[in-house]
Amino acid sequence: MNKVTVVIPNYNGIQYIAGCLDSILSGSMVPEIIVVDNGSDDGSFELVRDQYGDKVTLLRLKTNTGFCHAVNSGIHITRTKYVCLLNNDTTVDRDCVKNLYTAIAQSGRIFSVQAKMLSMKDPKVIDDAGDLYCALGWAFARGKAMSANLFNEPAEIFSACAGAAIYRMKAFEKIGYFDERHFCYLEDVDIGFRARIYGYRNLYEPSAIVYHAGSASSGSTYNEFKELMTSGNNWYLLWKNLPGFWYGLNYPLIKLGVRIKQKYFDRKGLGEAYRNGLERGKYLIRRSKYEDGMRKLESPEKGTIFEEAGISFDDEEEKPLVHPLYISGKVPFSPLHLFNYFAVQSELWANTVRRLRE
């Protein structure tokens, strides 16, 4: 019986999806595979259905619901102890799934283990060796664009990049799933943050190797949509994961981080997208406070994915009525997690120093 399921969210990935599936199916440990198609219209859904229909479970969503809803959909039909999330623009090394499984099975306190992500264009270069987060409110990929030989040792990381990582299914029941208010971007930092609050660990395993094309869905490293989503999601995840005292403690550095980012994106011509993203983040916080209040009154309301994520449409375009599977809201403070908050805070400060030195 398989102990691992690989969930692959696919949106218009016809250029990569066959290579991704072939590499998994030829591995030393072949897992269950679920492909969640996010309303693709490029023929990739038909390709998977016709060529891999007897080897994978194919779930088709009626529209592009974002990364979070897609992976939650796959996770909710997973029946194994562990689930591996993999971007459609990746290929995996023969022993990747086996080595991820071996790493996470070491301890019940491990929530996630990330693979060693290499650039598909230049495999000698790191794409992501684990995600870090700092008190400036910046998330950054450990080892980005550096030599792969510098990251050959296992390590503790702040959070795992959800493009190539394995997760403990049982932990989702405790900490929640991917928050669909994020839609896409930083949802993996958010869930890794939550896992740390609850006392779980996130690890990096260099023997599990994944080759990543990068930016296949969004189209480029920097673009208006990405900055709109990222800046809003960042503002939201800081508010919901930090209790009031800790948020106040970090606020001066958070504001400094916002000012630096604003100037950076102004120079790239994306300043307006960044500012609009911050306003979107404020909307997500208001939405979360409203929903939390309604739950306390035992009168919860259920918005659509696009309403919850603060994504606007043209007046003439009808919003698809797709409801989220999971939204997290403010993480409740517990004295039982006090030590974990201190550990996270020390890491936020240490990563700030590390980032500024880089």
Summary of the structure (lengths in Angstrom):
residues: 358
radius of gyration: 19.4
end to end distance: 45.6
largest distance: 55.3
contacts: 1242
relative contact order: 0.13
helix: 43%
strand: 19%
